[in-house]
Amino acid sequence: MQRLAVAAVLFLATLANAQESLTITTAQTEASVSVKTTVETCTSIEGITLGCIEKSTTAEPTITPVGIIKVGGPVGIRLRLKSRTATITTAGPNTYSVATPGTHLVEVLGIGIIDGVLFFDEQDVTVVVGTGPNPPPGPPDPTVENVYGCGQPAYEASRGYNPTERAIIAQAYKDAALTLYGQPTLKYLTQPADPNHANPDKSVFAWLLQNVPAEFYEAMRDPIVAGQKVYCQDGVCTQQFLKSDWYNLLNEIAAGAEK
């Protein structure tokens, strides 16, 4: 007998749903929000409080986007709204607001007894507030020393490599700089016409070409040529490009690559 009663209720509920269902509309508006701050100032002598004065200030209102949900249905039903990603507040009769920025899925449930018939309807609705939460800002480009005009190109050329590869490239240029001073062995800044230019045991450039990716080496070729003119302007050079400059230039490339 009890099963028949349940079946009858379910049938009537289905019939009620077939006759009428919730009507849901969403919109986006703007709300003015003011923040009130209260500061209490107390006067005391030798630890004894003589009196306190409260002073309240209200900041200028800020305009924020708000999502609005309006639900229509039979009079007398109970409504329940829930969302996993947003806080929903009641803004008025059958009207609800969402202030959490983003795109949210809201479940709307209406239930009640209408003319002796169980009314039940459940719907999902999407509410958009603003343009969605701003993505967290990415880290700013690090400050790269670029005295010789090689640090920034090295940074840019190294972005296609993973951190381990960048560390290897940077260490190679640091090691190359040390070889100019014989650590651990002496190497030279050779020219293409030099017989040792292709000998990695003698030439800094040949050694680098063996120890860094060819693409990175080629990407640094023009910046290195331009870097040698750091003391020149309009064809006039005020200072000779010394071995110490080469040492600093190679370390500038290393610093840019490992950022």
Secondary structure by P-SEA (a helix, b strand, c coil): caaaaaaaaaaaaaaaaaabbbbbbbbcbbbbbbbbbbbbbbbbccccccbbbbbbbbccbbbbbbbbbbbbccccbbbbbbbccbbbbbccccbbbbccccbbbbbbbbbbccccbbbbbbbbbbbbccccccccccccccccccccccaaaaaaaaccccaaaaaaaaaaaaaaaaaaaccccccccccccccccccccccaaaaaaacccaaaaaaaaaaaaaaaacccccccccccccaaaaaaaaaaaaaaaac
